């Protein structure tokens, strides 16, 4: 039920390599040399709860990579080389609780990115290149209790950015370029 492939020199994972591993709950692919992933890589991992892909060279995440992983609770995608995320990246991940996107090269986050992630409690976005955040970006995150936004390039925060995050207890905004908070 657990497969760790951490700290190897993997550069490529062939499509279908995890086929017939329906019982897999935890998958560790960290500290490798992965640059890209096949869109159907996790297609048959219906029971996957925890995926660790930190310390790779991922530049993009294929649209639909997590489309059958409705039980995913934890995703580690830090640090990598991600520059952008598709608006539907985490679309059906209703069970997602912790998401690590720190130490990437994200400049923007599309509105609607977190619309299906009501159970998300912790969101790590530090050490990116974020310049601005849409006022309704975190609107659907009713369970969010911790948000890490330190070391980005944020200059201003919209006034109602956290207006629906009733569980929010900790927001980290250190080392940004904040001039104004509305």
Secondary structure by P-SEA (a helix, b strand, c coil): cccccccccccccccccccccccccbbbbccccccccccccccccccccbbbbccccccccccccccccccccbbbcccccccccccccccccccccbbbbccccccccccccccccccccbbbbccccccccccccccccccccbbbbccccccccccccccccccccccccccccccccc
